[in-house]
Each structure stands twice: as C-alpha cells, then as structure tokens.
Amino acid sequence: MEPSRIDQSLSELNFYLFQRPLHPELFNIYSSRQFTQGDYEVQIWIIGCSHVVSVFAGSHCLTELICPPDQMLPQRGLLEQFAFRGEKSYKCSWSKGYGYMMNFEVETMSTNLYKQTHNDLTNAARKRGIFTAFPQWARGELVPFSYLDYDAGQHELRLHTFHAFPEQQTILKTQSLFDMNKH
C-alpha cells in the first residue's frame, strides 16, 4: 500500500460509520491504542490526518472513520457517509439500543489565530490523548497533525478529535459519543 498523502484538501475527506470492524490492512496506521473499559473495548488508529475508532460491545461493533472517498472500503455494514462541509450533527442507535452521536466543525482561521490554536492543541496533547505529527508533510513552519483525546466512562466513550491542515489554516474538529447504556 502506498503511503498516505497529506496534500489533499480537507474537502476531500468523508465521514463513514460502519456497524462492523474494518481490517487494518486497508490503512496506513501511524499510531494506535487499544483498551478495555467496563463492558466495551476500543481500538483507535491514527491514519494520517484522519482516524478509525472501533467500539466493541459484546458481539457488536460500531466504527467511526474519516478518510478520502477514494479509499477502498467495504459496503457491508455501512450505516452513513457524508462529506465534511461547515458543521453537522448526526445520531443513531446501534446494536442493543446503544446510542451514537457525532458532530463536527471545519474551522478555517486567520494566520495568527491558526498558529495560536495549533500551538494550544499541540501543548494540550502533551498531557493526554493520542497525538501524531506528520513533519514529512509540512510545507511551512507548522506541522500537520492528528490529536485524539478521549474520556472512557463505564458505559460511554467520549472522543474529541482535531486534524490540523496548516497549509489551509484549517482544523477539522469532531466530537463523538458512543453510549453503551441501554435505552
């Protein structure tokens, strides 16, 4: 598989939600984390300035994915797909009446505000979460990165992700809630 490229436009990224796990051979995984909390297990992959998060509860799985639309993906288990434009919220129920909610914002900033936000997120990432920088893709002083922060409760997983695109002075922010409380 060829290395992922960061010179794509953020507008080329899509959101996908699958009711199944995805195979790691589909992606270039730059960093990963796996953990168990309560009755669920979480698998996180940073795949460039994008991510894959799979939550397993019993025999059920829900996978959140951000990647380009030309990525080879299965159609089986696909619940939702849309492009990132402005702001959007999405929610659904998945196996056993569990809930899922996600919202995102694509924020393009002035040069000074972007530099400050970039530095603030980089500093916050030193304290918690998963941070992966991509200096090999930098075309200026600021480096593209993915930062994923999470809070794993007994019955819910909260995610906050930030994918930085310095060349476009843009950050893709997502917030997701995987709720394993039965409704």
C-alpha positions as a Python dict, from the first residue, in 0.01 Angstrom:
ca = {
    (1, 'M'): (0, 0, 0),
    (2, 'E'): (131, 346, -84),
    (3, 'P'): (193, 592, 197),
    (4, 'S'): (-94, 828, 272),
    (5, 'R'): (-62, 1181, 139),
    (6, 'I'): (-149, 1493, 329),
    (7, 'D'): (-155, 1727, 29),
    (8, 'Q'): (-522, 1652, -21),
    (9, 'S'): (-778, 1915, 53),
    (10, 'L'): (-977, 1875, 371),
    (11, 'S'): (-1283, 1900, 147),
    (12, 'E'): (-1180, 1561, 4),
    (13, 'L'): (-1234, 1383, 337),
    (14, 'N'): (-1552, 1195, 419),
    (15, 'F'): (-1709, 1063, 737),
    (16, 'Y'): (-1813, 697, 744),
    (17, 'L'): (-1996, 498, 1009),
    (18, 'F'): (-1989, 118, 992),
    (19, 'Q'): (-2167, -137, 1204),
    (20, 'R'): (-1867, -370, 1184),
    (21, 'P'): (-1489, -360, 1234),
    (22, 'L'): (-1260, -270, 944),
    (23, 'H'): (-944, -460, 857),
    (24, 'P'): (-615, -288, 945),
    (25, 'E'): (-465, -379, 606),
    (26, 'L'): (-695, -117, 449),
    (27, 'F'): (-499, 166, 614),
    (28, 'N'): (-156, 308, 687),
    (29, 'I'): (-169, 314, 1067),
    (30, 'Y'): (73, 571, 1215),
    (31, 'S'): (-25, 519, 1578),
    (32, 'S'): (-278, 310, 1765),
    (33, 'R'): (-421, 246, 2106),
    (34, 'Q'): (-643, -32, 2234),
    (35, 'F'): (-808, -58, 2575),
    (36, 'T'): (-1098, -214, 2760),
    (37, 'Q'): (-1335, -13, 2980),
    (38, 'G'): (-1639, -161, 3154),
    (39, 'D'): (-1819, -392, 2911),
    (40, 'Y'): (-1666, -250, 2593),
    (41, 'E'): (-1335, -246, 2408),
    (42, 'V'): (-1192, 39, 2199),
    (43, 'Q'): (-948, 33, 1910),
    (44, 'I'): (-810, 366, 1783),
    (45, 'W'): (-593, 415, 1474),
    (46, 'I'): (-447, 742, 1351),
    (47, 'I'): (-426, 705, 972),
    (48, 'G'): (-273, 1036, 864),
    (49, 'C'): (-480, 1346, 932),
    (50, 'S'): (-775, 1116, 988),
    (51, 'H'): (-875, 829, 1216),
    (52, 'V'): (-1054, 499, 1271),
    (53, 'V'): (-1227, 431, 1605),
    (54, 'S'): (-1397, 97, 1664),
    (55, 'V'): (-1601, 24, 1975),
    (56, 'F'): (-1681, -340, 2052),
    (57, 'A'): (-1964, -419, 2295),
    (58, 'G'): (-2019, -792, 2324),
    (59, 'S'): (-2052, -929, 1971),
    (60, 'H'): (-2141, -585, 1828),
    (61, 'C'): (-1914, -321, 1679),
    (62, 'L'): (-1952, 40, 1563),
    (63, 'T'): (-1669, 203, 1365),
    (64, 'E'): (-1621, 575, 1300),
    (65, 'L'): (-1389, 655, 1010),
    (66, 'I'): (-1256, 970, 846),
    (67, 'C'): (-1075, 919, 515),
    (68, 'P'): (-1075, 1020, 146),
    (69, 'P'): (-1369, 892, -62),
    (70, 'D'): (-1133, 701, -292),
    (71, 'Q'): (-1020, 479, -2),
    (72, 'M'): (-1108, 116, -75),
    (73, 'L'): (-1378, 31, 180),
    (74, 'P'): (-1635, -245, 211),
    (75, 'Q'): (-2001, -163, 154),
    (76, 'R'): (-2124, -426, 400),
    (77, 'G'): (-2216, -265, 730),
    (78, 'L'): (-2202, 96, 605),
    (79, 'L'): (-2459, 299, 801),
    (80, 'E'): (-2371, 654, 697),
    (81, 'Q'): (-2138, 853, 473),
    (82, 'F'): (-2106, 1227, 412),
    (83, 'A'): (-1851, 1492, 319),
    (84, 'F'): (-1720, 1745, 569),
    (85, 'R'): (-1871, 2087, 498),
    (86, 'G'): (-1924, 2351, 766),
    (87, 'E'): (-2090, 2197, 1071),
    (88, 'K'): (-2310, 1891, 1109),
    (89, 'S'): (-2457, 1666, 1376),
    (90, 'Y'): (-2552, 1303, 1336),
    (91, 'K'): (-2700, 1046, 1572),
    (92, 'C'): (-2825, 691, 1552),
    (93, 'S'): (-2896, 380, 1755),
    (94, 'W'): (-2688, 70, 1712),
    (95, 'S'): (-2698, -283, 1846),
    (96, 'K'): (-2893, -350, 2164),
    (97, 'G'): (-3033, 4, 2165),
    (98, 'Y'): (-2696, 167, 2225),
    (99, 'G'): (-2662, 526, 2109),
    (100, 'Y'): (-2412, 716, 1897),
    (101, 'M'): (-2384, 1090, 1841),
    (102, 'M'): (-2128, 1289, 1646),
    (103, 'N'): (-2086, 1648, 1545),
    (104, 'F'): (-1811, 1818, 1355),
    (105, 'E'): (-1688, 2159, 1256),
    (106, 'V'): (-1449, 2256, 980),
    (107, 'E'): (-1282, 2573, 1102),
    (108, 'T'): (-1065, 2787, 874),
    (109, 'M'): (-886, 3063, 1064),
    (110, 'S'): (-675, 3371, 1015),
    (111, 'T'): (-298, 3312, 1016),
    (112, 'N'): (-246, 3434, 1374),
    (113, 'L'): (-547, 3252, 1517),
    (114, 'Y'): (-450, 2931, 1340),
    (115, 'K'): (-92, 2947, 1475),
    (116, 'Q'): (-220, 3004, 1830),
    (117, 'T'): (-477, 2722, 1803),
    (118, 'H'): (-217, 2488, 1652),
    (119, 'N'): (22, 2561, 1942),
    (120, 'D'): (-252, 2528, 2206),
    (121, 'L'): (-361, 2187, 2073),
    (122, 'T'): (0, 2066, 2048),
    (123, 'N'): (58, 2167, 2411),
    (124, 'A'): (-266, 2005, 2530),
    (125, 'A'): (-166, 1682, 2355),
    (126, 'R'): (147, 1658, 2570),
    (127, 'K'): (-76, 1598, 2872),
    (128, 'R'): (-331, 1346, 2743),
    (129, 'G'): (-475, 1164, 2446),
    (130, 'I'): (-306, 1042, 2129),
    (131, 'F'): (-101, 1284, 1921),
    (132, 'T'): (66, 1209, 1589),
    (133, 'A'): (255, 1475, 1395),
    (134, 'F'): (347, 1446, 1028),
    (135, 'P'): (664, 1656, 974),
    (136, 'Q'): (726, 1474, 645),
    (137, 'W'): (416, 1651, 505),
    (138, 'A'): (492, 2001, 638),
    (139, 'R'): (533, 2272, 378),
    (140, 'G'): (594, 2552, 624),
    (141, 'E'): (679, 2602, 988),
    (142, 'L'): (364, 2434, 1123),
    (143, 'V'): (327, 2057, 1102),
    (144, 'P'): (6, 1871, 1012),
    (145, 'F'): (-115, 1651, 1298),
    (146, 'S'): (-395, 1439, 1439),
    (147, 'Y'): (-485, 1470, 1805),
    (148, 'L'): (-746, 1245, 1959),
    (149, 'D'): (-850, 1296, 2321),
    (150, 'Y'): (-1094, 1063, 2490),
    (151, 'D'): (-1278, 1002, 2814),
    (152, 'A'): (-1372, 639, 2872),
    (153, 'G'): (-1651, 604, 3127),
    (154, 'Q'): (-1807, 283, 3250),
    (155, 'H'): (-2083, 290, 2984),
    (156, 'E'): (-1978, 560, 2739),
    (157, 'L'): (-1682, 677, 2535),
    (158, 'R'): (-1641, 1046, 2454),
    (159, 'L'): (-1399, 1146, 2179),
    (160, 'H'): (-1264, 1484, 2075),
    (161, 'T'): (-1051, 1482, 1762),
    (162, 'F'): (-853, 1754, 1592),
    (163, 'H'): (-697, 1709, 1249),
    (164, 'A'): (-474, 2003, 1156),
    (165, 'F'): (-416, 2116, 797),
    (166, 'P'): (-165, 2407, 826),
    (167, 'E'): (-145, 2478, 454),
    (168, 'Q'): (-519, 2550, 455),
    (169, 'Q'): (-513, 2708, 806),
    (170, 'T'): (-796, 2469, 887),
    (171, 'I'): (-875, 2229, 1167),
    (172, 'L'): (-1134, 1954, 1143),
    (173, 'K'): (-1288, 1909, 1489),
    (174, 'T'): (-1514, 1617, 1578),
    (175, 'Q'): (-1691, 1518, 1897),
    (176, 'S'): (-1837, 1170, 1930),
    (177, 'L'): (-2026, 984, 2197),
    (178, 'F'): (-2054, 605, 2196),
    (179, 'D'): (-2323, 533, 2457),
    (180, 'M'): (-2347, 176, 2584),
    (181, 'N'): (-2629, 248, 2830),
    (182, 'K'): (-2934, 53, 2716),
    (183, 'H'): (-3212, 287, 2609),
}
